């Protein structure tokens, strides 16, 4: 069975190279966007955890103050 050899002109090769470069740039940009999105989600999750801890501390402080006030009122 004879193999058919495909010949490309210089223009064909240049177009294929340009297309491959374009696809590679597009893939790189997509990977950057995915990494950036992942980082943003991690930061948001971290901020939410910090906010929950702050709220828990505030509520704990208020409960302690209320308990102290009740003890003072009961002792009077």
For each residue, the residues with C-beta under 8 A, 3 or more apart:
1:
2:
3:
4:
5:
6:
7:
8: 12 13 16
9: 12 13
10: 13 14
11: 14 15
12: 8 9 15 16
13: 8 9 10 16 17
14: 10 11 17 18
15: 11 12 18 19
16: 8 12 13 19 20
17: 13 14 20 21
18: 14 15 21 22
19: 15 16 22 23
20: 16 17 23 24
21: 17 18 24 25
22: 18 19 25 26
23: 19 20 26 27
24: 20 21 27 28
25: 21 22 28 29
26: 22 23 29 30
27: 23 24 30 31
28: 24 25 31 32
29: 25 26 32 33
30: 26 27 33 34
31: 27 28 34 35
32: 28 29 35 36
33: 29 30 36 37
34: 30 31 37 38
35: 31 32 38 39
36: 32 33 39 40
37: 33 34 40 41
38: 34 35 41 42
39: 35 36 42 43
40: 36 37 43 44
41: 37 38 44 45
42: 38 39 45 46
43: 39 40 46 47
44: 40 41 47 48
45: 41 42 48 49
46: 42 43 49 50
47: 43 44 50 51
48: 44 45 51 52
49: 45 46 52 53
50: 46 47 53 54
51: 47 48 54 55
52: 48 49 55 56
53: 49 50 56 57
54: 50 51 57 58
55: 51 52 58 59
56: 52 53 59 60
57: 53 54 60 61
58: 54 55 61 62
59: 55 56 62 63
60: 56 57 63 64
61: 57 58 64 65
62: 58 59 65 66
63: 59 60 66 67
64: 60 61 67 68
65: 61 62 68 69
66: 62 63 69 70
67: 63 64 70 71
68: 64 65 71 72
69: 65 66 72 73
70: 66 67 73 74
71: 67 68 74 75
72: 68 69 75 76
73: 69 70 76
74: 70 71
75: 71 72
76: 72 73
